[in-house]
Amino acid sequence: MPTIRPSADLRNKYNEISELCHEYLEPVFITKNGTGDLAVMSIETYELLAGKHELYNLIEQGLDQVKHGKVKPMKSAIKSIRAEIN
């Protein structure tokens, strides 16, 4: 379940919010005047999410290459790589 805190807690209870972010590795949602405003997370969580985003983009690129016939059989690819190494 998401953690939701008022914006005043950023100023008054920063350490508590930081501990929550590090302990649960998920964002803490900050409200301003009762409405969602920010998502605060640890650097570790941010890097994990950014890594997943990059991976999904690479998978999407690969699937697009397959869709458009921009691939070749594995044996042929390995043969080309070996030829370049030697």
C-alpha positions as CSV (number, residue, x, y, z in Angstrom):
1,M,0.0,0.0,0.0
2,P,1.5,3.4,-0.9
3,T,2.7,5.7,1.8
4,I,1.1,9.2,1.5
5,R,2.4,12.1,3.5
6,P,1.6,15.9,3.6
7,S,4.2,18.3,2.2
8,A,4.8,19.7,5.7
9,D,6.4,16.3,6.6
10,L,9.2,17.0,4.1
11,R,10.3,19.9,6.4
12,N,9.3,18.6,9.8
13,K,9.9,14.8,9.4
14,Y,12.5,14.5,6.7
15,N,14.4,11.7,8.5
16,E,11.3,9.7,8.9
17,I,10.4,9.9,5.2
18,S,14.0,9.1,4.3
19,E,13.9,5.9,6.4
20,L,10.6,4.9,4.8
21,C,12.0,5.3,1.3
22,H,15.1,3.2,2.2
23,E,13.3,0.6,4.2
24,Y,10.6,-0.2,1.7
25,L,12.3,0.7,-1.6
26,E,9.3,2.4,-3.0
27,P,8.2,6.0,-3.4
28,V,6.5,8.1,-0.7
29,F,3.8,10.2,-2.2
30,I,3.7,13.8,-1.0
31,T,0.4,15.8,-1.0
32,K,0.0,19.6,-1.2
33,N,-3.3,20.9,0.0
34,G,-4.7,17.4,0.0
35,T,-3.8,16.7,-3.6
36,G,-1.0,14.5,-4.9
37,D,2.1,16.6,-5.8
38,L,5.4,14.6,-5.6
39,A,6.8,11.2,-5.3
40,V,10.0,10.9,-3.2
41,M,12.2,7.8,-3.4
42,S,15.7,6.6,-2.4
43,I,18.5,6.7,-5.0
44,E,18.5,2.9,-5.0
45,T,14.8,2.8,-5.9
46,Y,15.4,5.5,-8.6
47,E,18.3,3.5,-10.1
48,L,16.2,0.3,-10.1
49,L,13.3,2.0,-11.9
50,A,15.6,3.7,-14.4
51,G,17.3,0.4,-15.1
52,K,14.0,-1.3,-15.7
53,H,12.9,1.5,-18.0
54,E,16.2,1.2,-20.0
55,L,15.7,-2.6,-20.2
56,Y,12.1,-2.3,-21.5
57,N,13.3,0.2,-24.1
58,L,16.0,-2.2,-25.3
59,I,13.5,-5.1,-25.5
60,E,11.1,-2.9,-27.4
61,Q,13.9,-2.0,-29.9
62,G,14.8,-5.6,-30.3
63,L,11.2,-6.6,-30.9
64,D,10.8,-3.8,-33.5
65,Q,14.0,-5.1,-35.3
66,V,12.5,-8.5,-35.4
67,K,9.2,-7.1,-36.7
68,H,11.0,-5.3,-39.5
69,G,13.3,-8.2,-40.4
70,K,16.5,-6.6,-39.2
71,V,17.9,-9.8,-37.6
72,K,19.9,-12.7,-38.8
73,P,20.3,-16.3,-37.6
74,M,22.5,-16.8,-34.6
75,K,25.0,-19.0,-36.4
76,S,25.5,-16.4,-39.0
77,A,26.0,-13.7,-36.4
78,I,28.5,-15.7,-34.4
79,K,30.4,-16.5,-37.6
80,S,30.6,-12.7,-38.4
81,I,31.8,-11.9,-34.9
82,R,34.5,-14.6,-35.1
83,A,35.6,-13.3,-38.5
84,E,36.0,-9.8,-37.0
85,I,38.0,-11.1,-34.0
86,N,40.5,-13.1,-36.2
